[in-house]
Structures are given as C-alpha cells and as structure tokens.
Amino acid sequence: MNHFVSVALIALFAGCQSENPAQKVEEKSFIELGGEEQYVEMTGGSSTNPVLLFIHGGPGWPQTPQLRYFNSDLSKDFIVVAWDQPGCGQSFMKNPRSGHLSIRQIIEDAHELTQILKKKFAQDKIYLAGYSWGSIVGLHLAQQYPEDYRTYVGIGQVIHMRRGIELSRQWLTEKATEKGDSETLAALSRLAEKDSSFCRSELDCFLKQYELIRKYGGATHNPQAETEEEKAMVLYEDYRSYDWYKGFEFSAQRLEKDMFDTDLTFIRKLELPALFLEGRHDWNVPSVLTEQFMEALEAPKKELVWFEDSGHGLLYEEADRFNSILAQKLPK
C-alpha cells in the first residue's frame, strides 16, 4: 500500500467514524513511516476506545503475536496498536534491507505513527507503552513529546544498559557462589576480563550473560510462561514463516551501539504521568534501576507496580494481571 492510499484510507476512516463512533477496530496494514512501509496492527472493541501504542522490545523482537495471544483482553478497553519496527517482524519480511535502524530514526517513526493515530481516531492524546528495548524509545518519546501522550507506561524499563549489566553480573556471582556453580563462575570471570575468545562483541557478551541469567530464572521467572510464549510465536499463520533470530540479528547488530550507550538517568522530569511495571525477579534488565529512577523522577503522577511472580517477561508471565493493571490504572 503506497503512502497516498494509506492517507486516503485514514481520511475515509475518520469521516466514517464521525457517523458511526462505535465501530469495532480490526486493521492489519503497512503504513509509510519515515519513507518506509512498516507493519501496524490495530485492534479494539470500539473505535471510541483510547489508543494504546505499544513499542516492542528486542531490538528486533516484535511482540505482535504475543500481544494477540496473551493480551487480547486489552482491546476491550483500548485500541491496541502493535507496530513491527523496521528490521523485524512483518516490516522485515517486507523489507529485509531496512536503512532505518538507528534509535533516532525509530523515535521519529514512532512520533510520526503517533500523529497518524491521533488524527485517525480523533484523539488529542494517546497512551504510550514501551517494553524492554521499546522502553528506551518510549521514554525518549515521553520526554520529547509529552503533549502527544496521556500517560507513559514503562514495562521492564531500561535505564542504564552498562550499569544494568554490572548489577546482573553481581547477582549471578552471588547465585553461582551459593550453588557452587564453578562453570557459571568461570564464564562470569571471562566476561569480566573481556575475553575475546569467549565473546567477540558487546552484543555477543550480553547474550552470553543473558543465557546465564536465564539459567537462574532472572529473565523469565516462570518456565511455563516461556513455553507458552514460544507457542505464541509460531501460532499465527502470518508469523509462522518468520525467522525470529534472523530478524533479531539484523536489527541488534545495527542498533548495538545505540542500545549499549543507553543512559537515561539524565531524564529527571516528565511532563506527563508515568507508570512503571516491573518484574520482581528481573535481572535481565535489573528492576532496581527503575525503582531508583522513579524515586528521583519529577512527574505530575508516578507509580511503580511490582509483578511478584515475573522476571523480564511480565506481560506474558502474569498476563491476566498485566491486562487488568492497565485497565485499572489508565483512565478511559
């Protein structure tokens, strides 16, 4: 679908909406953002619901199938907008050589999508949720464009990547020492020494450390939830042929510097309400850093909600509670 057709359909939808404001929303289409067609899926029980734009993690790890599988109840209260960022998901399948892969460009694509959604659904402000990598994009958007959003929701919020890696390593050392796990302690020593024969790049070292965190339940705390997530990833026909790791590798390698240079501690004030949802057992992106960040943050309203039985994947580890919290905490 070219840009002209996309704009024409948006205008047509807006006109129809005024005549019939209670339409069900079910759209799957490609929208031109920053000059590149990208996949956007919109689902809602009513076109009068508030819009919730979800910025997925990774980088290069779309959550569209997972949102369908675990979080479809959100569409009762919101128009849930799942966007496959350039370089992953259906956007990657359409264009496997995206040139859009920088944090700055993804932020601008999200900003452009926000304007389209505001116009399409005749809403002055929408809700914004960012998960993991998407929380880096989301917090930048909330800080730069507060006039666009009703509330920012940070899920597994990234604050300072390299400091988080240090804290994760300290936690792993304590756990491995308690267990007498010499293999993990040896791997941690090689990571600390930046042993290039063990991992070649910052991304490679992060992934090696992630596997150790996963071993100790600090990524996904509930193994059954991880099994269910893997099921969701291949359940739907339009994602069944998607090579998740090829998309991740393409995106993560190009966004490596942007990701590991992330330090959002400079953000001391937001001009909109902020809600942070954190897994108590998250040592992939240590939740203690979000707790410290939120305590120091100045905002019209701020709140941190703990998910006691989750690691980093709280939106599928405790899906029912996650869906319920958003419905409760975000005014309609």
N, C-alpha and C positions, 0 to 999 in steps of 0.2 A: 504494500500500500504506500503510495507516494505521499509527500507532505501535503500537497493540495487536497487530495482525497481525505486525508486524516483531518485536516482543518474543517473541510466541508461537513464531514460526519459529526464532528464536535459541535459545529454550529446548528446542524439539524437536530442533534440530540437535545441541545439547550432549548431550542424552540419547542420541541415536543414535551420537554419536561414541564414547562410552564402550564401546558394544557392538562397534563396528567402527572402530578407530582409524586404519585405513589408507585411508580414503575419498579419492577424488580431489575436489578443490575447484574448482568452476566456478559462480560465482554472479554474477548481474548484477541489482541491485535498488536501490530507493530506500529509504534509511534516514532516519528523522527525527532530525535533529541541531539542537539549539537551537530546536526548534519548527518547523523547515522541512525538507521532504523533499529529500534530496540523493543523487546517484548514487554508488554504491560498487560496484566490481567486484573480485572475489576469485578468484585463480587459483593453484592449487598441485597438484603431483603427488601429495601426500598431506596429509591433514588433521593429520598429526603434524609437518609441517614447521614451522620457526619462522616467525612472521608478520613481514613487512616492509611497513610502512606508508609509501607514497610520497606526499610532499606536492609537488604540481606547481608550476611557475613561472607567470610572467605579470607582474603578476596578471591572471587571466582567460585563461590559456592552458593548457588541460588537456593532459596527456600520455598519456591512456589509449590512444588509437590507436597512438602511438609506442611505448609500452611493449609493446603486443601485437606490433608489427612488428619492433622491434629487440631487445627484452629479454625475449622469452618464455622463453629458457633459464633465467631466474631462477626460474621456477616449478618447476624440478627440485629446487631446494634450499630454496625459501621458498614461503610463501603470500603472493603479491604482492597487495597491496591498493592499487588505484588509485581515488582519490576525486576526483570533479569538484567543486571548491569552489563555493559559492554564487556565482551570477553568471556561470558559464561552463559549457561542455560540456553534458552532458545535464541537469545541475541547472538551467542557464539555459533550456534548451529546455522544461523542465517549469514553471519559474517565472521568466519574463523580467523580473520586477519585484522581485527579492530585496531584502529590507531588512537582510541580514546582512553588508553589506560594510564591515567595519572589521577591522583587524588583531586587535583584542582578541576580537571575535566568532569569527573564523576559528580563532584559537588555541583558544578554548573548544570550538568544534565538533570540532576535531581531538582535543582531550582527551576529549570525550565518545565519539567514534569509537574511540579507544584503549581505553576501558573496555569497550565492546561487543566489540571484537576479543579482548581478554584473556579475557573471560567465554566468548565463543563457542568459542574454541579451547583453553580451559583452560590458558592460559599466564600465568605471573606477570608476565613482561616480554616486550615485543616489540621488534623493530628499527624504527628510525625513520630515514627518508631524506628530505632536503629539497633541492630543486633550484631555484636562482636565487631568485625571489620566495619559493618554498616553503622555501628555506633560512633566510629570516627567521623564518617561522612555526616551522620545525623547531628552530632554535637557542633560540628562546624556550621551546618545549616542553621541550627537553632541560634547560634551566636551571631551569625552574619545576617540572617533574615528573620528576626523574631516576629515581624509583622505578618508573616505568612502562616504562623502555626499557633494553634490553641494551647498545646502542651507538647513538650518533648519527652519521649519515653526512651530511656537508655536501657537496653537489655544485654546483660553481660558486657557492661560498658568498658571500653578500652580507655585508659587514662594516659599511661606512660609505658610503652612497649618494653623498653630495655629494663626499666625498674621492675616491671612485672615478671620478666624472665628471671631476674635475680631472686625475687621472692619465691617464685616457683621452684627454683633450684634449691633454695634453703629448705623449703618444705619437703622436697623429695629427699634431701640428705637426711633430714630427721626421720622420715618414714623408713628409708632404707637402712639406716643405722639401727632403728628399733627392731627391724626384721632380720638383721644380719645379712642383708642382701648385697653381697660383695660385687655381683655383676652390675647392679644399678649404680653402686658407689664408684666403680671403675669407669662406667660410662659418664657419670657426672664429672669425674676428675678430668676426663678427656675433653668434655665440653668446656670446663673452666680454663683448661690450658689452650683452648682454641686449636686443638689437634686437627690439622687439615687432612690427615689420613682417615679421620673419623667422620668429619663433616666439612664440606668444601665451601659453604657459603652461610651467611647468617640465616637464610631461609632453611637450608638443609639442617643446620644445628637446631633451629627451632622445632623442626619436625621430628628430629631425633629425641629432643626433650619432651615433645608432646606425647610420643609413644610411652615414655616413662611415666608421665603424668597420668595417661590413660590406664596404665598398668595398676596404678594406685587409686583409681577412682576419682581423680581430680579433674577429669574432663567431663565424661558422662558418669554421674554417680550411680545411676540405675542401669545395670546392663540390659535389662529387658527393654527399656526405652530405646537404647541404642539399636537393638534388634528391630524394633518397630520403625525406627527412623529409616533403617536400611530397606525395610519393606516399602515404605512410602516412596523412596527414591526411584523405585522401578515399577510402581503400581500403575501409573498412568501412561497411556499409550504415547502421548506427546513428549514424554521424557524417557521412555523405555530404551531408546537407542542412543541416548545422550551419554557421552564418555565423561563422567564427572571428574576424573583425575586429569584428563587431557585439558579440560576447561580450567581446572584449578591451576595446573602447571603453567598454562599460557598466561593467566592473569597474575598469579602470585609472583612469577619471575619478573614481570614488568612492573609490578607495584611493590616490589620488595623494599626498595629504599623508602618510599612513602610510608609503608607500614611500620618499618622498624625505627624510623625517625620520629614517629608519633610521640609527642609530649603535649598533652592538652592541659597541663597544670597552669598555663598562662590564663586560661579562662576562669576568671574569679567571679563573674557576674553574668547572669542571663536575664533578659527582659521578658521572659515568659515562664510559666510554671514548668517544673521538671519532675519527672517520676522515674526513679531508677529501680529496676527489677533485677535481683542478684541471687545466684545460687550460693547457698551457704558453703558448699564444697567445691567451689570453682577455684582451681589452681592453674587452669589453662590461662585465664585472664583474671588474676587474683582479685577477688571482690573487695578485699581490704582497701585497695587503692581507690575504688569507687566510694567506699564509705568515708574515707579521708577527704576525698574531693568534695563530696556532697556537704560534709560538715562545714567546710570553708566557703562553699558557694553562696553567693547572694542571689536570690531569685524571689519573685512575687509569692511563689509557693514551691516547696520542695518536699519530697518524700522518698524514702528508700523502703522497699518491701523485700523481705527475705523469703526465699524458697528453700525450706529446710531440708528437703529431700532431693535437691538438684545440685549438679555441678554446673558446667557451662551451658548445657542444653535445656534450660528450664522451660522453654516454650513447648518442648515435647516431653521432657521428663515429668513435668507436672502440668500437662496441657489443660486439664479442666480448671485448675486453679488459675493458671495464666490467663485463660479466656475470661474467667469470672472477675479477676482483679482489674483487667482493662475495662470491662463493662461497668464495674463499680466505681472506678477511680476517674474515668474520663466522662465529664458531663455531656449529656446529649444535646 
